């Protein structure tokens, strides 16, 4: 039996400021607060997502490289010229990146959004055509994603919703002309980093109050022939007026839609 090739872990990480890219290029390292690091650790490769702060170069992945070393240091050692503050003693991972490369073509986020970390694999990164190809939380979601792509439904994966004091993640979000459609696989669950709950009906009510229409598919249904559930999804998208046009995506980029809430929740600087 041939030996199975080892899966190589890759972490997509946000460049919060242009200065972070300057440090990456000139000094070859990136930093993450230890307390904010993702559970899938350590990465063997890093790729860097440029957000709103990069203007016309934002909402895309261009730079990537192999991690050569990971150290744990207090912030003051990373930034010795900074004035002492409450973060000076905080432990940070310093990830040294060798052979920084530019990916051609770059990987775009078709809908402007702030992504802090996306743990994935080098194999998915090499094949990705857009951000949503990178998510690697669930084989079941991968099946649904391939099905949606086969009929050109531009869903967003792991879309964040804030309702009052609660945060929810949808497996898939489809933005239509006359509404928003959420699609869930294997029941209603919280994604990594959020406590699971059996109060599915409460969660569904909160999401629908926020203006979402919902479709839910079990594990067995998702694993069946896609032709059994895709017509239902297509019918709902059509009922909601079809998918949004490009001008709505431009509007979202200008208004910062979906960005502010995540920025307040993660400390990555």
N, C-alpha and C positions, 0 to 999 in steps of 0.2 A: 504494500500500500504506500503510495507517495506521501511524503511528509507534508502536513498541512502548513501553509505559510502563516506566519504570525501576523495578527492584525496590528497595524501600526496606528497608535492613537494620535490624533491631531486635535488641537484646541483652536477654535476661532475666538479671538479676543478683540474687544473694542479698543480702538485708539481714541481715547477721550479728548485729546487735544492734538493740534499739529506739532506741539513740542515733543509729544511722545514719539511721533514718527521721526522727528529730528534726532532724538536720542537713539532710537532703534537703528537708524542709518549710520550715524556717526560713531556710536559706541557699541552697538550690537547687543543691546539687552532691553528687556521689557519687565515691568514689575507688576505684581498682583498682591494685594493684602492677603496674608495667610487666612484670615477669617472669611474672606470673600471668595476663595478659590473653589472651583466646582468639585463635586464629589469624584468625578472621573479624573484621577490624578495618579501619576504625573503624565503630561503629554510628551510625546517624542518629537512632535512637530508643532509649530505655531503658524497660524495665518491671521491676518489683521484686518478687521472690519473698520472702515472709515465712515463715520457717521455724519450728522448734519454739519458739524464744525468744519468739514472739509469743502463746503460749498459745492461747486460743480464736480469735485472729485469725491463727493460723499456717497454713502449708501452702496458701497462696493468693497470687494476684497481684491487687493492688488499684490500686497507683499506677503511673503511666506518664507519659512526656512526651518531647518532642523535645530532642535534644542540640543546644545552641547553640554550644558551644565545648569544645575539648579542649586542656588544657595538661599539660605534664610538669613536675612539681615534686618537690623532696625532701620527705619526710614532715614535717620540722620546719616547713616553710612552710604545710602543711595544718593542722597542729596545734601552733601556736606555744606553747601553754600546757603541753604535755606535757614531762616531763623527758627529757633526752637519753638515748638508748638505742641498741641496735644497729641499729634501723630508721630512725634519724633521717636518715641520708644516702641511704636507698633512694629510687629514683625512682618516682613514682606518677603515674598519669593522674588528672587532676581533670576530671570531666565535668560541665559546667554544664547544667542541665536547665531549659528554659523551659516555662511553661504546664503545670505538674504537674497531672495529672487523676486522678480516681478512676474506675476502670472498673466499670460496672454492666451486667450482673452481674459479679462478680469471677470469676477463673479459678481453680478449685480443683485441688489434687492429690488425687485420690480415695484414693490410698494415701500415707500420710505418708512423705516421703523428703526428703533434703537435696539440693537442686540448686544448684550454684554458678553456672554459666553455661549458658545455652541460646541459642546464636546462631540467629536465625530471621528472619522477614520481618514487616513491618507488616501485610501482607495476611493471613498466618496468624494473627497476634495478633488482628486484628479479627474473625476468624471462629471463634476457639477457644472451645470449651465446657469444656475441661479441659486440664491441663498437657500430656498426651500429644499433643494436637493441634498443639503448637508445634514439635516436633522437625523439623529441616529438613536432615538429613544426607544423605538418599538418597531419590530418587524411587521406588526399588524398595521401600523400607520404607514409604513413603507408600501404595503400592498394597496392601501387606499390612495396614497399619493400617486402611484403609478397609474391607477385607474382614472383618477381625476385628470392627470396629464394627457391620458389617451384621448380624452374628449375635450381637451383645451379649456378646462375650468381652472382659472388662475387662483387657486386657493393659497392662503398663507397658513403655515404650520405653527403650532404652539403660539397662538395669538393671545395676548394678555388682555384681560378685562378687569377693570376695577369697578366694583359696585359697592358704594358706601364704604365700609371699613374692610371689605373682603376683596381678595384678588383671586381670579380664576384664570385658567388657561384652557382655551379651546384647542382640540386636536387640529381642526381645520376651520378657517374663516374665509367665507366667500363674500365679497363686497359687490352688491348688485345696485342697479339704478334706483330701485324702489325699496331697498332694505338690505339687511345683513343676515347671512345664513351661517350658522354654526353646524359642523358635522363632527360627531363623536364616534369613536370606535371603542369596543369593549366597555361600554357603560361610561358613566360620568366619573372621571378621576381627576385628582390634582396631579400636576406634573412634579418632577423632582424638585425638592425644596419646599413643598407645601404639604401639610398634613392631610392624609387621606381621610375621608369622611363617608359615612353611610347615609348622609342626609341628601340623597340625590335629588329628591323632589324639591327641596328648598333651594338647592343650587340652580336647578333648572328654572325655577320661578324667578330667581334673582336675575339670571341671564336674560330671560324673556322680558322681564320688566325693563331691562336696559335696551330693549328694542330688537333683540335677536330672534329669528326663527330657527328652530332646532330640528335636526335629524340625527337619530341615534341608531347605531348598528352593533350587533353583538359580534363576538369573535367568530362564531360559525357563519354568520351572514357575510362578514367581511372576507372570509376565506373562500366563500363560494364564488362561482363565476361572476365576474364584475357586471355582466349583463343583467344580473338579478337586482342590483341596487342602483346602478348608474342611471337608468331611466327615471327613477324616482328623484334623484338629485338634480338631474337636468330639468325635470318638470318644475321643481321648486325654484330653481334659478330663473327659468322662464317666467314663472308666476311673479317673481320679484323684479321683472323688467330686464333680465339679462345682466351680464357683468358690467361693472363700471368701465367707462372709457378712460383713455389716458389723461384727459384733462382733469379728472378727479384725482388722479395720482399726483399730478403737478400741484394741485391745490393742497394736498396733504403735505407735500414737501415744503411748501411755503408756510403753512400754518404750524408745522411741527407735530402733526397728528400722531399720537401713539408714542411720543418721545418723552415728554416731561415726566410722566408717572414712573417710568423705569429709572430715569436718572436719579430720582430721589431715593430709590430703594437699594441701590448698590453703591458701595464705596470702592472704587477701583483706582483712585488717584493717590 
